[in-house]
Amino acid sequence: MKKDILSSIENIEIYPIISLLIFVIFFIGMFIWVIRVDKKYVDHMKEMPLNEELKKTSGYEKV
């Protein structure tokens, strides 16, 4: 039954290609962000759960 329904949809073969492109573009974008992110920002975010002083302040501004 599923095979009949899917085969009746025109141009269905494009959906796996679009899904793969979205997947690849997302992870390439995340890789570029990880490479280019400021190291001070990473250190600040890494220390946040352990730092009592940062818990008292409100806001998510960058260092």
LINQUI-V738564 format. One record per residue. RES is the residue in one small letter. BURIAL is + if it has 24 or more other C-alpha atoms within 12 Angstrom, else -. Layout:
BEGIN
RES_BURIAL ; RES_BURIAL
END
This chain:
BEGIN
m_- ; k_- ; k_- ; d_- ; i_- ; l_- ; s_- ; s_- ; i_- ; e_- ; n_- ; i_- ; e_- ; i_- ; y_- ; p_- ; i_- ; i_- ; s_- ; l_- ; l_- ; i_- ; f_- ; v_- ; i_- ; f_- ; f_- ; i_- ; g_- ; m_- ; f_- ; i_- ; w_- ; v_- ; i_- ; r_- ; v_- ; d_- ; k_- ; k_- ; y_- ; v_- ; d_- ; h_- ; m_- ; k_- ; e_- ; m_- ; p_- ; l_- ; n_- ; e_- ; e_- ; l_- ; k_- ; k_- ; t_- ; s_- ; g_- ; y_- ; e_- ; k_- ; v_-
END
